[in-house]
Amino acid sequence: MADNQTPDTANDPVFQIQRVYLKELSLEQPNSPAILLEQEQPAVDIKLNVATSPVADGIFEVLVTATVQTLIKDKTVFLVEVRQAGIFEIRHVPEEQMGPILGIACPQIVYPYLRGNVADTIQRAGFPPVHLAEINFQSMYQQQLEAAENTQTVTV
């Protein structure tokens, strides 16, 4: 039965992970060791960003960046910045689907690696690990679209 089928796979949609890798990692403890003697609980500030860029025809890099800073009385306990990337092959996908694939699907694949690297780095630095929460990349993507539309409306 399968022998009679001759599918034209040349134009079938392609979505493949080529590689997930740690692009950049930095850890700073500018006020150690004195800050480590503080008894106060630190405040934790987490910032997350997603960026995409074409690498070659049909090949894209998706970069998820996290910055985790803890403070006690306006003094930094530690600052961790992680840039986790993935290279994806995406071909023969309708243009209207490219935004959601690059802005939602790809970051969902890369993000667990980033979360693990953040927790591991902080723990290896001698602190209790900071576990980043799950992220709704669909909501984040929608917010970015709305922000871009508002910027276009204002600048016109």
JORA-V789025 format. One record per pair of residues at least 24 apart in sequence whose C-alpha atoms are under 8 Angstrom apart, sorted by the first residue. I is the first residue (numbers start at 1). J is the second residue. Records with the same first field share a line. If there is no record, write none. Layout:
I=J, J
This chain:
11=92
12=92
13=90, 91, 92, 93
14=89, 90, 91, 92, 93
15=88, 89, 90, 91
16=88, 89, 90
17=86, 87, 88, 89
18=86, 87, 88, 89
19=86, 87, 88
20=84, 85, 86, 87, 110
21=84, 85, 86
22=82, 83, 84, 85, 114
23=82, 83, 84, 85
24=81, 82, 83, 84
25=80, 81, 82, 83
26=79, 80, 81, 82
27=78, 79, 80, 81, 121
28=78, 79, 80
29=76, 77, 78, 79
30=76, 77, 78
31=75, 76, 77
32=77
35=72, 75, 77
36=77
38=72
40=72
41=72
42=70, 71, 72, 77
43=70, 71, 72
44=68, 69, 70, 71
45=69, 70
50=103, 107
52=102, 103
58=89, 90, 91
59=87, 88, 89, 90
60=87, 88, 89, 90
61=85, 86, 87, 88
62=86, 87, 88, 102, 106, 107, 110
63=107, 110
64=107, 110, 111, 114
65=114
66=114
80=118, 121, 122
82=114, 117, 118
83=114
84=110, 111, 113, 114
85=110
86=110
100=138, 141
103=137, 138, 141
104=137, 138, 141
105=137
107=137
108=137
